[in-house]
């Protein structure tokens, strides 16, 4: 059973960089054909896909986040990390890491069930 767990600060000041880590157990992030995504849900809104890192280390981002987001990985720890720069209060929300289904990247998720596995989510508040 694959399990994902997000970690990171719950409070970030405006203009700073948000950094979240997803620790994966029960499966390797380098396993062929799987992609690992970050998504978020602002309060009162639907899910927003931020980007992914693939099993080969390739990355791709939503155009909405491409200028501010960066996803990297540490294969020795089986972790991948999201950095989101220049945050504003509009970046407040619950952030999830997830594994995409069998090589299919969901870029317009309607629910977390669009993914094979996902973490419990971590609340991030951007406020001074």
DSSP file (Angstrom, degrees, kcal/mol; ACC not computed):
  #  RESIDUE AA STRUCTURE BP1 BP2  ACC     N-H-->O    O-->H-N    N-H-->O    O-->H-N    TCO  KAPPA ALPHA  PHI   PSI    X-CA   Y-CA   Z-CA
    1    1 A X              0   0    0      0, 0.0     2,-0.3     0, 0.0    26,-0.1   0.000 360.0 360.0 360.0 122.4    0.0    0.0    0.0
    2    2 A X        -     0   0    0     24,-0.1     2,-0.4    22,-0.0    24,-0.2  -0.616 360.0-171.5 -79.3 135.0    1.5    3.3   -1.1
    3    3 A X  E     -A   25   0A   0     22,-2.8    22,-2.6    -2,-0.3     2,-0.4  -0.985   6.9-164.4-129.1 141.1    1.3    6.1    1.5
    4    4 A X  E     -A   24   0A   0     -2,-0.4   116,-0.4   114,-0.4     2,-0.4  -0.959   3.2-171.6-124.1 142.3    2.1    9.8    1.1
    5    5 A X  E     -A   23   0A   0     18,-1.6    18,-2.7    -2,-0.4     2,-0.2  -0.969  10.8-149.8-139.0 119.9    2.6   12.3    3.9
    6    6 A X  E     +A   22   0A   0     -2,-0.4     2,-0.3    16,-0.2    16,-0.2  -0.595  18.8 178.2 -84.4 148.1    3.0   16.0    3.4
    7    7 A X  E     +A   21   0A   0     14,-2.0    14,-2.8    -2,-0.2     2,-0.3  -0.993  20.8  99.9-147.9 151.4    5.1   18.1    5.8
    8    8 A X  E     -A   20   0A   0     -2,-0.3    12,-0.1    12,-0.2     2,-0.1  -0.887  69.4 -41.7 155.8 175.3    6.0   21.7    6.1
    9    9 A X        -     0   0    0     10,-0.6     3,-0.1    -2,-0.3    10,-0.1  -0.378  36.1-151.1 -69.2 143.1    5.3   25.0    7.8
   10   10 A X  S    S+     0   0    0      1,-0.2   115,-2.8   114,-0.1     2,-0.4   0.646  82.2  48.6 -85.8 -16.0    1.6   25.8    8.4
   11   11 A X  E     +d  125   0B   0    113,-0.2     2,-0.4   115,-0.1   115,-0.2  -0.989  62.3 174.8-131.8 128.0    2.2   29.6    8.3
   12   12 A X  E     -d  126   0B   0    113,-2.8   115,-2.0    -2,-0.4     2,-0.2  -0.982  27.3-124.4-131.0 141.7    4.2   31.5    5.7
   13   13 A X    >   -     0   0    0     -2,-0.4     3,-1.9   113,-0.2    74,-0.2  -0.563  41.1 -88.3 -84.3 149.5    4.6   35.3    5.4
   14   14 A X  T 3  S+     0   0    0      1,-0.2    74,-0.2    -2,-0.2    -1,-0.1  -0.244 112.8  22.0 -55.1 143.9    3.7   37.1    2.2
   15   15 A X  T 3  S+     0   0    0     72,-3.2    71,-0.6     1,-0.3    -1,-0.2   0.201 101.3 112.3  80.2 -10.5    6.5   37.3   -0.4
   16   16 A X  S <  S-     0   0    0     -3,-1.9    71,-2.3    71,-0.2     2,-0.5  -0.253  74.1-100.8 -82.5 176.8    8.3   34.3    1.2
   17   17 A X        -     0   0    0     68,-0.2     2,-0.4    69,-0.2    68,-0.3  -0.879  26.8-142.5-103.2 126.4    8.8   30.9   -0.4
   18   18 A X  E     - B   0  84A   0     66,-3.1    66,-2.6    -2,-0.5     2,-0.4  -0.711  18.1-170.1 -83.8 132.7    6.6   28.0    0.7
   19   19 A X  E     + B   0  83A   0     -2,-0.4   -10,-0.6    64,-0.2     2,-0.4  -0.977   8.1 173.6-130.4 121.1    8.4   24.7    0.9
   20   20 A X  E     -AB   8  82A   0     62,-2.6    62,-2.9    -2,-0.4     2,-0.4  -0.955  14.2-153.8-125.9 144.1    6.5   21.4    1.4
   21   21 A X  E     -AB   7  81A   0    -14,-2.8   -14,-2.0    -2,-0.4     2,-0.5  -0.940   2.0-155.4-119.1 140.2    7.8   17.9    1.3
   22   22 A X  E     -AB   6  80A   0     58,-3.1    58,-1.9    -2,-0.4     2,-0.5  -0.966   8.8-159.1-113.9 119.8    6.0   14.7    0.5
   23   23 A X  E     -AB   5  79A   0    -18,-2.7   -18,-1.6    -2,-0.5     2,-0.4  -0.872   9.9-157.5-100.7 126.7    7.4   11.5    1.9
   24   24 A X  E     +A    4   0A   0     54,-2.4     2,-0.3    -2,-0.5   -20,-0.2  -0.863  13.0 177.4-108.9 134.8    6.4    8.3    0.1
   25   25 A X  E     +A    3   0A   0    -22,-2.6   -22,-2.8    -2,-0.4     3,-0.0  -0.942  61.2  35.6-130.4 155.9    6.3    4.8    1.6
   26   26 A X  S    S+     0   0    0     -2,-0.3     2,-0.3   -24,-0.2    -1,-0.1   0.520 117.6  38.4  82.9   4.2    5.2    1.5    0.2
   27   27 A X  S    S-     0   0    0    -24,-0.1     2,-0.3    51,-0.1   -24,-0.1  -0.917  82.9-106.3-177.4 153.3    6.5    2.4   -3.3
   28   28 A X    >   -     0   0    0     -2,-0.3     3,-1.3     1,-0.1    -3,-0.1  -0.701  13.5-141.3 -95.0 141.8    9.4    4.1   -5.0
   29   29 A X  T 3  S+     0   0    0     -2,-0.3    -1,-0.1     1,-0.2     7,-0.1   0.556 104.1  59.0 -74.5  -6.2    9.1    7.5   -6.7
   30   30 A X  T 3  S+     0   0    0     45,-0.1    -1,-0.2    26,-0.1     2,-0.1   0.375  73.9 128.4-100.5   3.2   11.4    6.2   -9.4
   31   31 A X  S X  S-     0   0    0     -3,-1.3     3,-1.6     1,-0.1    24,-0.1  -0.391  73.0 -93.1 -62.3 132.3    9.1    3.3  -10.3
   32   32 A X  T 3  S+     0   0    0      1,-0.2    -1,-0.1    -2,-0.1     3,-0.1  -0.142 100.4   9.0 -52.5 134.9    8.5    3.3  -14.1
   33   33 A X  T 3  S+     0   0    0      1,-0.2    70,-0.5    -3,-0.1     2,-0.4   0.311  93.3 120.1  82.7  -0.4    5.4    5.2  -15.4
   34   34 A X    <   -     0   0    0     -3,-1.6    21,-1.0    68,-0.2     2,-0.4  -0.759  43.2-161.4 -98.8 144.0    4.3    6.9  -12.3
   35   35 A X  E     -E   54   0C   0     -2,-0.4    65,-3.1    65,-0.2     2,-0.5  -0.927   7.8-146.6-120.5 145.5    4.0   10.7  -11.9
   36   36 A X  E     -EF  53  99C   0     17,-2.4    17,-2.3    -2,-0.4     2,-0.2  -0.950  21.4-169.4-121.9 119.0    3.8   12.5   -8.6
   37   37 A X  E     -EF  52  98C   0     61,-2.6    61,-2.3    -2,-0.5     2,-0.4  -0.655  21.2-144.0-111.3 158.9    1.8   15.7   -8.3
   38   38 A X  E     +EF  51  97C   0     13,-2.3    12,-2.8    -2,-0.2    13,-1.2  -0.985  27.1 170.4-113.7 133.2    1.1   18.6   -6.0
   39   39 A X  E     -EF  49  96C   0     57,-2.6    57,-3.3    -2,-0.4     2,-0.3  -0.928  11.1-162.1-134.1 160.8   -2.4   19.9   -5.9
   40   40 A X  E     -EF  48  95C   0      8,-2.4     8,-3.1    -2,-0.3     2,-0.4  -0.953  12.8-148.8-141.4 162.1   -4.1   22.4   -3.6
   41   41 A X  E     -EF  47  94C   0     53,-2.3    53,-2.1    -2,-0.3     6,-0.2  -0.892  14.8-153.1-133.8 104.4   -7.5   23.5   -2.5
   42   42 A X    >   -     0   0    0      4,-0.6     3,-2.1    -2,-0.4    51,-0.2  -0.344  46.2 -76.3 -67.0 157.5   -8.1   27.1   -1.6
   43   43 A X  T 3  S+     0   0    0     49,-0.4    -1,-0.1     1,-0.3     3,-0.1  -0.343 117.2   3.3 -59.4 127.9  -10.9   27.8    0.9
   44   44 A X  T 3  S+     0   0    0      1,-0.3    -1,-0.3    -3,-0.1     2,-0.2   0.559 116.3  95.3  76.5   8.4  -14.2   27.6   -0.8
   45   45 A X  S <  S-     0   0    0     -3,-2.1    -1,-0.3     1,-0.1     3,-0.1  -0.733  73.7-100.0-125.3 173.7  -12.8   26.6   -4.1
   46   46 A X        -     0   0    0     -2,-0.2    -4,-0.6     1,-0.2    -1,-0.1  -0.178  54.8 -66.1 -84.2-178.9  -12.0   23.4   -6.1
   47   47 A X  E     -E   41   0C   0     62,-0.2     2,-0.5    63,-0.2    -6,-0.2  -0.410  44.2-158.0 -70.3 143.5   -8.8   21.5   -6.5
   48   48 A X  E     -E   40   0C   0     -8,-3.1    -8,-2.4    -2,-0.1     2,-0.4  -0.990  11.3-138.5-124.1 124.3   -5.9   23.2   -8.4
   49   49 A X  E     -E   39   0C   0     58,-0.5   -10,-0.2    -2,-0.5     3,-0.1  -0.681  20.2-179.9 -82.0 131.9   -3.2   21.2  -10.0
   50   50 A X  E     -     0   0C   0    -12,-2.8    12,-2.4    -2,-0.4     2,-0.3   0.852  49.6 -70.1 -99.2 -46.6    0.3   22.8   -9.5
   51   51 A X  E     -EG  38  61C   0    -13,-1.2   -13,-2.3    10,-0.3    -1,-0.4  -0.967  39.5-118.3 170.0 177.4    2.6   20.4  -11.3
   52   52 A X  E     -EG  37  60C   0      8,-2.5     8,-1.7    -2,-0.3     2,-0.4  -0.935   3.0-146.2-138.2 162.5    4.3   17.0  -11.3
   53   53 A X  E     -EG  36  59C   0    -17,-2.3   -17,-2.4    -2,-0.3     6,-0.2  -1.000  29.7-140.4-124.4 132.2    7.6   15.3  -11.1
   54   54 A X  E >   -E   35   0C   0      4,-3.4     3,-2.0    -2,-0.4   -19,-0.2  -0.290  28.0 -97.8 -90.0 173.1    7.9   12.1  -13.1
   55   55 A X  T 3  S+     0   0    0    -21,-1.0   -20,-0.1     1,-0.3   -23,-0.1   0.762 125.9  49.8 -61.0 -24.9    9.6    8.8  -12.3
   56   56 A X  T 3  S-     0   0    0      2,-0.1    -1,-0.3   -25,-0.1     3,-0.1   0.396 124.3-101.8 -93.7   2.5   12.6    9.9  -14.5
   57   57 A X  S <  S+     0   0    0     -3,-2.0    -2,-0.1     1,-0.3     2,-0.1   0.423  74.7 142.2  92.3  -0.2   12.8   13.3  -12.7
   58   58 A X        -     0   0    0     -5,-0.1    -4,-3.4     1,-0.0     2,-0.3  -0.418  34.0-155.0 -71.4 151.4   11.1   15.3  -15.4
   59   59 A X  E     -G   53   0C   0     -6,-0.2     2,-0.3    -3,-0.1    -6,-0.2  -0.913  16.0-179.5-128.4 155.0    8.8   18.1  -14.3
   60   60 A X  E     -G   52   0C   0     -8,-1.7    -8,-2.5    -2,-0.3     2,-0.3  -0.972  10.9-159.8-152.7 141.4    5.9   20.0  -15.7
   61   61 A X  E     -G   51   0C   0     -2,-0.3   -10,-0.3   -10,-0.2     2,-0.2  -0.880  27.7-102.8-126.0 152.8    3.8   22.8  -14.2
   62   62 A X    >>  -     0   0    0    -12,-2.4     4,-1.6    -2,-0.3     3,-1.5  -0.495  36.6-123.1 -61.6 138.3    0.5   24.4  -14.7
   63   63 A X  T 34 S+     0   0    0      1,-0.3     4,-0.4     2,-0.2    -1,-0.1   0.806 112.1  62.9 -55.5 -27.7    0.9   27.6  -16.6
   64   64 A X  T 34 S+     0   0    0      1,-0.2    -1,-0.3     2,-0.1     3,-0.1   0.809 118.1  24.9 -67.5 -28.2   -0.7   29.4  -13.7
   65   65 A X  T X> S+     0   0    0     -3,-1.5     4,-2.6   -15,-0.2     3,-2.1   0.474  91.0 102.9-111.8  -5.6    2.1   28.3  -11.4
   66   66 A X  T 3< S+     0   0    0     -4,-1.6    -3,-0.1     1,-0.3    -2,-0.1   0.764  81.1  51.8 -59.3 -28.7    5.0   27.9  -13.8
   67   67 A X  T 34 S+     0   0    0     -4,-0.4    -1,-0.3     1,-0.1    -2,-0.1   0.667 124.0  26.9 -80.9 -14.0    6.7   31.1  -12.9
   68   68 A X  T <4 S+     0   0    0     -3,-2.1    17,-2.3    16,-0.0     2,-0.3   0.597 103.0  84.5-121.2 -17.7    6.7   30.5   -9.2
   69   69 A X  E  <  +C   84   0A   0     -4,-2.6     2,-0.3    15,-0.2    15,-0.2  -0.651  42.5 176.4 -99.0 147.6    6.6   26.7   -8.6
   70   70 A X  E     -C   83   0A   0     13,-2.0    13,-2.5    -2,-0.3     2,-0.5  -0.960   8.4-165.5-146.1 128.7    9.5   24.3   -8.5
   71   71 A X  E     +C   82   0A   0     -2,-0.3     2,-0.2    11,-0.2    11,-0.2  -0.959  16.9 163.3-117.4 131.1    9.3   20.5   -7.8
   72   72 A X  E     -C   81   0A   0      9,-2.0     9,-2.7    -2,-0.5     2,-0.3  -0.788  18.8-142.9-134.2 177.3   12.4   18.5   -7.0
   73   73 A X  E     -C   80   0A   0      7,-0.3     2,-0.5    -2,-0.2     7,-0.3  -0.977  14.6-150.6-145.8 158.2   13.1   15.1   -5.4
   74   74 A X  E >>> -C   79   0A   0      5,-2.8     5,-1.9    -2,-0.3     3,-1.0  -0.901  14.1-173.1-125.8  99.1   15.4   13.2   -3.2
   75   75 A X  T 345S+     0   0    0     -2,-0.5     3,-0.1     1,-0.3   -46,-0.1   0.783  81.9  63.1 -68.0 -25.7   15.4    9.6   -4.3
   76   76 A X  T 345S+     0   0    0      1,-0.2    -1,-0.3    -3,-0.1    -2,-0.0   0.793 115.3  32.5 -68.6 -26.0   17.6    8.5   -1.4
   77   77 A X  T <45S-     0   0    0     -3,-1.0    -1,-0.2     2,-0.2   -53,-0.2   0.425 107.2-124.5-105.3  -2.4   14.7    9.6    1.0
   78   78 A X  T  <5 +     0   0    0     -4,-0.8   -54,-2.4     1,-0.2     2,-0.3   0.935  68.3 130.2  55.2  49.0   11.9    8.8   -1.4
   79   79 A X  E   < -BC  23  74A   0     -5,-1.9    -5,-2.8   -56,-0.2     2,-0.3  -0.922  44.0-161.0-129.3 152.6   10.6   12.3   -1.1
   80   80 A X  E     -BC  22  73A   0    -58,-1.9   -58,-3.1    -2,-0.3     2,-0.4  -0.988  14.6-150.1-133.9 151.2    9.6   15.1   -3.5
   81   81 A X  E     -BC  21  72A   0     -9,-2.7    -9,-2.0    -2,-0.3     2,-0.5  -0.911   7.0-151.9-127.8 140.9    9.4   18.7   -2.6
   82   82 A X  E     -BC  20  71A   0    -62,-2.9   -62,-2.6    -2,-0.4     2,-0.5  -0.941  10.3-172.6-108.5 131.0    7.3   21.7   -3.7
   83   83 A X  E     -BC  19  70A   0    -13,-2.5   -13,-2.0    -2,-0.5     2,-0.5  -0.995   1.5-175.5-120.1 128.3    8.7   25.2   -3.5
   84   84 A X  E     -BC  18  69A   0    -66,-2.6   -66,-3.1    -2,-0.5     3,-0.3  -0.971  14.3-155.0-124.7 115.1    6.3   28.1   -4.3
   85   85 A X        +     0   0    0    -17,-2.3   -68,-0.2    -2,-0.5   -69,-0.1  -0.383  63.8  20.2 -91.4 165.2    7.9   31.5   -4.3
   86   86 A X  S    S-     0   0    0    -71,-0.6    -1,-0.2     1,-0.1   -69,-0.2   0.880  81.7-165.8  49.7  50.1    6.5   35.0   -3.7
   87   87 A X        -     0   0    0    -71,-2.3   -72,-3.2    -3,-0.3     2,-0.3  -0.283  10.9-170.6 -70.0 152.3    3.4   33.7   -1.9
   88   88 A X    >   -     0   0    0    -74,-0.2     3,-2.5   -73,-0.1     4,-0.2  -0.803  45.7 -90.5-128.3 171.2    0.4   35.9   -1.2
   89   89 A X  G >  S+     0   0    0      1,-0.3     3,-1.7    -2,-0.3    37,-0.3   0.773 122.1  70.7 -56.8 -23.8   -2.7   35.3    0.9
   90   90 A X  G 3  S+     0   0    0      1,-0.3    -1,-0.3   -48,-0.1   -48,-0.0   0.614  87.0  65.9 -69.2 -10.1   -4.3   33.8   -2.2
   91   91 A X  G <  S+     0   0    0     -3,-2.5    -1,-0.3   -49,-0.1    -2,-0.2   0.402  75.2 118.6 -89.2   1.9   -1.9   30.9   -1.8
   92   92 A X    <   +     0   0    0     -3,-1.7   -49,-0.4    34,-0.2     2,-0.3  -0.452  42.3  89.4 -65.7 138.0   -3.6   29.9    1.4
   93   93 A X  E    S- H   0 124C   0     31,-2.5    31,-3.0   -51,-0.2     2,-0.5  -0.968  79.0 -56.3 163.3-174.6   -5.2   26.5    1.3
   94   94 A X  E     -FH  41 123C   0    -53,-2.1   -53,-2.3    -2,-0.3     2,-0.5  -0.859  48.4-153.1 -97.0 127.2   -4.8   22.8    1.8
   95   95 A X  E     -FH  40 122C   0     27,-2.7    27,-2.0    -2,-0.5     2,-0.4  -0.862  12.7-172.8-106.3 133.1   -1.9   21.3   -0.1
   96   96 A X  E     -F   39   0C   0    -57,-3.3   -57,-2.6    -2,-0.5     2,-0.4  -0.927  16.1-150.4-122.7 145.7   -1.8   17.6   -1.2
   97   97 A X  E     +F   38   0C   0     -2,-0.4    22,-2.2   -59,-0.2     2,-0.3  -0.891  28.3 173.8-106.8 151.6    0.7   15.4   -2.8
   98   98 A X  E     -FI  37 118C   0    -61,-2.3   -61,-2.6    -2,-0.4     2,-0.5  -0.982  32.6-121.8-153.7 157.6   -0.6   12.6   -4.9
   99   99 A X  E     -FI  36 117C   0     18,-2.7    17,-2.1    -2,-0.3    18,-1.0  -0.928  32.6-131.3-106.4 127.5    0.4    9.8   -7.3
  100  100 A X        -     0   0    0    -65,-3.1     2,-0.5    -2,-0.5     3,-0.3  -0.298  31.5 -92.6 -73.1 161.1   -1.2    9.9  -10.7
  101  101 A X  B >  S-J  104   0D   0      3,-0.8     3,-3.9    13,-0.4    -1,-0.1  -0.644  78.6 -45.3 -81.5 119.2   -2.8    6.8  -12.2
  102  102 A X  T 3  S-     0   0    0     -2,-0.5    -1,-0.2     1,-0.3   -68,-0.2   0.712 119.4 -38.9  35.8  52.2   -0.7    4.6  -14.4
  103  103 A X  T 3  S+     0   0    0    -70,-0.5     2,-0.7    -3,-0.3    -1,-0.3   0.513 109.4 120.5  82.8   1.7    1.1    7.2  -16.5
  104  104 A X  B <   -J  101   0D   0     -3,-3.9    -3,-0.8   -69,-0.1     2,-0.6  -0.901  51.2-152.5-105.2 115.2   -2.0    9.5  -16.8
  105  105 A X        -     0   0    0     -2,-0.7     2,-0.8    -5,-0.2    10,-0.1  -0.762   4.9-148.2 -90.2 122.3   -1.4   12.9  -15.3
  106  106 A X        +     0   0    0     -2,-0.6     3,-0.3     1,-0.2     8,-0.0  -0.806  24.1 169.1 -91.0 111.2   -4.6   14.6  -14.1
  107  107 A X  S    S+     0   0    0     -2,-0.8   -58,-0.5     1,-0.2    -1,-0.2   0.529  75.0  44.1-101.4  -8.5   -4.2   18.4  -14.6
  108  108 A X  S    S-     0   0    0    -60,-0.1    -1,-0.2     0, 0.0     2,-0.1  -0.539  80.5-174.3-130.3  67.3   -7.8   19.3  -14.0
  109  109 A X        -     0   0    0     -3,-0.3   -62,-0.2     1,-0.2     3,-0.1  -0.360  19.9-175.0 -67.4 140.1   -8.8   17.3  -10.9
  110  110 A X  S    S-     0   0    0      1,-0.4     2,-0.3   -64,-0.1   -63,-0.2   0.635  76.3  -2.9-101.3 -24.2  -12.4   17.4   -9.7
  111  111 A X  S >  S-     0   0    0    -65,-0.1     3,-1.8     1,-0.0    -1,-0.4  -0.973  75.1-102.5-156.5 166.7  -11.6   15.3   -6.7
  112  112 A X  G >  S+     0   0    0     -2,-0.3     3,-2.1     1,-0.3    -1,-0.0   0.715 111.4  77.7 -66.5 -18.5   -8.7   13.5   -5.1
  113  113 A X  G 3  S+     0   0    0      1,-0.3    -1,-0.3     3,-0.0     5,-0.0   0.593  74.6  77.7 -66.9  -7.9  -10.2   10.3   -6.4
  114  114 A X  G <  S+     0   0    0     -3,-1.8   -13,-0.4    -8,-0.0    -1,-0.3   0.621  92.8  64.2 -71.7 -11.3   -8.8   11.3   -9.7
  115  115 A X  S <  S-     0   0    0     -3,-2.1   -15,-0.2   -15,-0.1     3,-0.1  -0.753  83.0-130.2-111.8 158.4   -5.5   10.0   -8.3
  116  116 A X  S    S+     0   0    0    -17,-2.1     2,-0.3    -2,-0.3   -16,-0.1   0.939  90.5   1.6 -70.1 -47.8   -4.3    6.6   -7.2
  117  117 A X  E     +I   99   0C   0    -18,-1.0   -18,-2.7    -3,-0.1     2,-0.3  -0.972  66.9 177.1-140.9 151.9   -3.0    7.7   -3.8
  118  118 A X  E     -I   98   0C   0     -2,-0.3  -114,-0.4   -20,-0.3   -20,-0.2  -0.986  27.1-110.5-152.6 158.6   -2.9   11.0   -1.9
  119  119 A X        -     0   0    0    -22,-2.2  -114,-0.2    -2,-0.3     3,-0.1  -0.213  38.5-101.5 -82.2 178.5   -1.7   12.3    1.4
  120  120 A X        -     0   0    0   -116,-0.4  -115,-0.1     1,-0.1    -1,-0.1   0.635  64.9-118.0 -77.4 -12.6   -4.0   13.7    4.1
  121  121 A X        -     0   0    0    -24,-0.1     2,-0.4     1,-0.1   -25,-0.2   0.139  17.1-121.8  91.6 150.2   -3.2   17.2    3.1
  122  122 A X  E     -H   95   0C   0    -27,-2.0   -27,-2.7  -115,-0.1     2,-0.4  -0.997  19.1-126.3-132.9 131.5   -1.5   20.0    5.0
  123  123 A X  E     -H   94   0C   0     -2,-0.4     2,-0.5   -29,-0.2   -29,-0.2  -0.592  25.4-171.3 -77.1 129.1   -3.0   23.4    5.8
  124  124 A X  E     -H   93   0C   0    -31,-3.0   -31,-2.5    -2,-0.4     2,-0.5  -0.990   1.8-169.6-122.0 126.9   -0.9   26.4    4.7
  125  125 A X  E     -d   11   0B   0   -115,-2.8  -113,-2.8    -2,-0.5     2,-0.7  -0.964   9.7-154.9-116.6 129.5   -1.8   29.9    5.6
  126  126 A X  E     +d   12   0B   0     -2,-0.5     2,-0.3   -37,-0.3  -113,-0.2  -0.907  40.5 130.6-104.6 113.3   -0.1   32.9    4.1
  127  127 A X              0   0    0   -115,-2.0    -2,-0.1    -2,-0.7   -39,-0.0  -0.988 360.0 360.0-160.7 148.1   -0.4   35.8    6.5
  128  128 A X              0   0    0     -2,-0.3  -115,-0.1  -115,-0.2    -1,-0.0   0.444 360.0 360.0 -87.8 360.0    1.8   38.5    8.1
